[in-house]
Amino acid sequence: MTTDIYVCSRQGSGGKSKYQKKRDWGRKISSKRTGCPCRLTVKTYPGTSEVLGFYKSDHSHATGDENLKYLRLDKETRLEIETMLRLGVEPKKILENITQGMYHERNLDKTRSAQAHRRDFVTRADVRRIQKIIEEESIRLAAQDGPSVLEWVEKLKDAGHFTKYQCMPAAFMVSSNGKEVTVDHFLATIVEQNPTICPHLFMSDFDWCQLNSIARRYPKFCILLCWWHVLHAWQGHFVTQHYPVLWERLKTWIRITDQEEFNARWAEIKTLAPKSIRDYLETFYMPVVHMWSAVYRSDRSIFETCDTNMLVEAHRQQVMGFEGPDLALKHRMKVVECAELISKEDIQYNPESGKYIIRSQADPEIFYGYEVDLDAYDCTCLSFPLIRFCKHICAVRNHFPEEKLDVPVALLNTHREICSSESSSDDSEEELEEDITQNVDSDRDSRDATAPLQLNEAQHASISDATRVLDRLSIDLAPCISILLAKVKVAPNQHSWSETRAVMGVPVK
């Protein structure tokens, strides 16, 4: 005996879904599957032409025109869409041709009087489904992911990608599974092909497959957990609407940088959270607190302030606007602007320690004790490690510049000999030294001269400050000579290589 069962298209196939809704939300677009009980059962028996059938005609949904959009496309419509796709017509244009603009305002009267057809309800998903069938004729995934990815990269290069903008090195693992063996093989390949690259930090999800693989291949480097994934995991273990205060405490707890405040907040969270949440945090997250707490993320540069592992995803399709090295320059400009708001009265000098104490701008009533050490070129504020420069150091340099620049006597004698043609022979060395000292003291730019020298000793010199001071000294101390030609600004090259090659005289190969 052979049994064939024909079911309604809105009944669905594959058995009962195991998905359980977490929230009873309504759908703006109703689902095609309604579990319709309508079906036709046909039975045939060997040795006889008799056919038995049982038809259950009850539908659990509306029929007629209201059900047209849930039916399959007719063969003629599918063939028409396929033909236009093979001719290279865009899906948007295909929809316009199929529906004949029936949803336009000028065709509303015709729509009300005309009979509805399935082609009137063609959507972009229907077109895309046929387009994928056409693509499968020429695109096949290899048995392994590697060859497919390499082929995909070559197609991107042929299309003009990766040839226009400067990029940062990145390695992507495109795989059908994320098991530890797969991740470990991926990292082992990177280590083998790039033995000289030594990452300083790793940002990862709380996935032991990734964490174990990283620790195995890069055992000496720091591993941090992504804040977004940590908070997302916490949020999934309780209903935030039932514990709004607890959820607010958890979101700020992860960002606390002071150890005592962190411990106090943890004690408060344990009083607010139910036992299941306390056990969950104590079991999984407190043993690895150094991976996710901001207490252990201090003294980082501005290029290390990322707290999620999704920056590459965020900039994946970004063509312009990524700041890159300009990020430090923008922060420095902001620091200089904020330093102007600090007055001289907000700064005190401690002669015993040789340091400057800066009043907090957030609470002007007291001195919080931001200490600036110009000799070591260091500050105790939290923003100093970003670019090794902060508004407190800038304010001290503005209000307490060095009085004089210590110019070597040999340099003064050389300057006198070079400028002898323009200076009077009766000028004494003391008078020349006094003139140079007054000239240097009168120019504000030269007041930063000693600071860069001290920065150089501490290996935290500012390139821009040093360049400005050297230019100033070259003008003041050697006005009679010009070792290098004056800087000339040249517009960026806007021509093709063939035009540039002719100007530069490069022979054609």
Secondary structure, DSSP 8 states (H G I E B T S, - for coil): -EEEEEE-TTT-SSSS-----SS----SS--S------EEEEEE-TT---EEEEEE---SS--GGGGGGGS---HHHHHHHHHHHHTT--HHHHHHHHHTTTTSGGGHHHHHHS---GGGG--HHHHHHHHHHHHTTT----SSHHHHHHHHHHHHHHTTTTSSS----------S---HHHHHHHHHHHHHH-TT---SEEEE-S-HHHHHHHHHH-TTSEEEE-HHHHHHHHHTTS-TTT-HHHHHHHHHHTT---HHHHHHHHHHHHHHS-HHHHHHIIIIIGGGHHHH-GGG--S--GGG---SS-HHHHTTT--S---TTHHHHHHHHHHHHHHTTS-GGGEEEETTTTEEEE--SS-TTS---EEEETTTTEE-STTHHHHT--HHHHHHHHHS--S-----HHHHHHHHHHGGGTS-TT--HHHHHHHHHHHHHH-GGGGGSHHHHHHHHHT---HHHHHHHHHHHHHHH-TT--SS----------S-HHHHHHHHT----
